[in-house]
Amino acid sequence: MKLHPFTRQKSLLTQNYSNNFQKATGAQDTFNALRTQLDNHVVDILTSPLPNDTTQIKAIANARRLYDSCIDEPTIESTGVDTVLSLIDNELGGWPILNGLSWNETQFNLSHLLFKLREYNNNIIYNCGTATDDKNSSAYYIRIAQSDLGLEQRQYYLNETKLTIAYRQFIYDLAMSLANDTTMVDKDTRDIYEFEKKISIFHWTTAEQRARQSEIIRITIGNLSGIFNTSFDFTNYLRQIYHLANVTLLDNDNVSVSELEFLRNASLIIDQHSSRVVQNYFIWRFMMNRAANMPKRYRVIREQFDRVFRGTNAERPRSISCGAYVNNNMGFAVAKLYIKKYFDENAKNQSLEMIHNIQSAFIELLEESTWMDDVSKSKAKEKALAIDEKIGYPEYLNSDNITELEEDYAEYIFNASYIHNVLKMLKIKSKENFKILRETVDRKAWGASPPTVVNAFYTPAKNQIVKMILYFLFVLAFPAGIFQMPFFNKDAPQYLNYGGIGAVIGHEITHGFDDNGRQYDKEGNRILWWTSETIDRFNKRKTCIVDQYSQYVLEQINISINGNQTQGENIADNGGIKEAFYAYRKWVQKHGNIDKKLPGLVKYSSEQMFFINYAQVWCSKMTDSYAMNRVLTGVHSPGQFRVLGPTSNFDEFDRVFRCKPGQGNSRVDKCTVW
């Protein structure tokens, strides 16, 4: 039987994934493989002798001290959980489940409890903090929204499953391992779960959040109390938490309120339950997150739950998990060392040409579009021309000037106690978020995500206006960690680079014009800048994408993809592959077809190899639990549909592989937004 081109690609590219799971993550894919390589590099630079010009940098010294405290398991074991339990008793009001009926309900104070939890960077039920103002991208405002549930989203609470049983077991086992009096553990466990289950009824799904953005309320601090109609005083709570960073809130400070229906109902449910149940729940959520920082016997309890929830069946090596922890929290200090040892400067320079080619390809698609009127098209072109690309790392990391790095991490001073360092880190991160409220958005800044990650980012509101009338509408960030094969290699044939990171670049550019990004203008402000006629035509094309992906079924778990939930990423995938392909053509027109064939793949043309590498990027294999979590909660389609969807809608794929519409994966009625 002759295999369809996509089937041949899939057979060729996924054969090595079948028995090569990442046991600690529940999935094996290109991103995880590169993250593993990056994780090993991070451990290397945190443990190897320092270059002479970095030995006196305090930020790096504290990053390494944080790492050393994390891998010091004998000290972690001997210290036990006294520090955490002392914090719970002395600052958070105790955890009733551990002490039978001896907990004193008269001392319960919800406002104080939530204040202290937020001081330690915990957003439980209510997610409150600072964000970029979507109406004025040069400023910050306060944002109130729902936070994640213990099981993340409400779908998991609808029926009794292995997961809900495992979740209750997690609560029970952790409490039993810590309790002085176990008489109430069983009942309290059930009450904690039932409390969260009631709240989950009103929790908005990812798809609902995307579809109901028009319901976001903009209000001032002075008028905030009027919209909630609850006993909990959000205004006073916000004033308290911002005071942690010495920020005094004013009555005219702007507040964005999302998921108001959830916030009101959750507050009512809190009022309807005893203080014991409420206290137990909030401390449970705090401890759920802290289990990963505790001695191994408590981490094992967490791992047993993750085995069911995520499909993981092993703890990552301690060195790797500690390196990742340091990288997540002090990534720019880590990056200072990483780029010296591992990043190839030529990759940064070479990628700029690629970005400009892809940007040009998108503009051509934009100009050729028949569904946009001239007014909307002109403004969209201005936006597309205004890209500010962030490639690899911020320049200060590769200079001798360490002032910015030292200032950013001035409070990051750690000792030999890991749990002490973890708690201090939580307070630092919380304070940092509150502190920026009075600052102006730095449009030239790299952003919060460090260079040492395997990902790329589109930030609709991180826009820049630079001198000489150069408008920078949004930031495309391509950290150093993603410049690895199969995404990019400076010595690889360009058909591989364009099919790899080129498609990622196109994907990120297209995000500026998907169902969410299109709502932001060239300066990053959320306003109506398309005509109503163009919006209507966009929505019809978007619906085609939504319907197409909703028909895809992940056969592994027999669940359909949520086309509404994933629409933004699907639009970006479909646009990204086209832009990258046409940009590769531009490169060939300029440089000639000088790319060499690869050994063993000489029968494939350069254009076919473009698509083959594109498919390779999205090769993946998942456990059932991981797949379920991804489909129910993720905004990205599973890897196979990130290949099937875009290639089925692209007539150039048909031409390159000599497919006829309707044959194999090729669609007769192709969905096209960009």
Secondary structure as UniProt FT lines:
FT   HELIX           5..14
FT   HELIX           15..17
FT   TURN            18..19
FT   TURN            23..26
FT   STRAND          27..29
FT   HELIX           30..47
FT   HELIX           52..54
FT   TURN            55..56
FT   HELIX           58..71
FT   HELIX           73..79
FT   TURN            80..81
FT   HELIX           82..91
FT   HELIX           96..98
FT   TURN            100..101
FT   HELIX           105..107
FT   HELIX           110..119
FT   TURN            120..121
FT   STRAND          126..132
FT   TURN            137..138
FT   STRAND          140..146
FT   TURN            150..151
FT   HELIX           154..157
FT   HELIX           162..178
FT   TURN            183..184
FT   HELIX           185..200
FT   TURN            201..202
FT   HELIX           206..211
FT   HELIX           213..215
FT   STRAND          217..220
FT   HELIX           221..223
FT   HELIX           225..228
FT   HELIX           234..243
FT   TURN            244..246
FT   TURN            251..252
FT   STRAND          254..257
FT   HELIX           260..272
FT   HELIX           275..290
FT   HELIX           291..293
FT   HELIX           296..309
FT   HELIX           318..329
FT   HELIX           331..341
FT   HELIX           345..368
FT   HELIX           374..384
FT   TURN            385..386
FT   STRAND          388..392
FT   HELIX           395..398
FT   HELIX           403..408
FT   TURN            409..411
FT   HELIX           418..435
FT   HELIX           436..438
FT   TURN            443..444
FT   STRAND          457..459
FT   TURN            460..461
FT   STRAND          464..466
FT   TURN            467..469
FT   STRAND          470..472
FT   STRAND          475..479
FT   HELIX           480..482
FT   TURN            485..487
FT   TURN            490..491
FT   HELIX           494..497
FT   HELIX           498..502
FT   HELIX           503..511
FT   TURN            512..513
FT   TURN            515..516
FT   HELIX           517..519
FT   TURN            522..523
FT   HELIX           532..550
FT   STRAND          553..554
FT   TURN            555..558
FT   STRAND          559..560
FT   TURN            563..566
FT   HELIX           567..591
FT   TURN            599..600
FT   TURN            602..603
FT   HELIX           606..617
FT   STRAND          620..622
FT   HELIX           624..633
FT   HELIX           639..648
FT   HELIX           651..656
FT   TURN            657..658
FT   TURN            661..662
FT   TURN            664..665
//
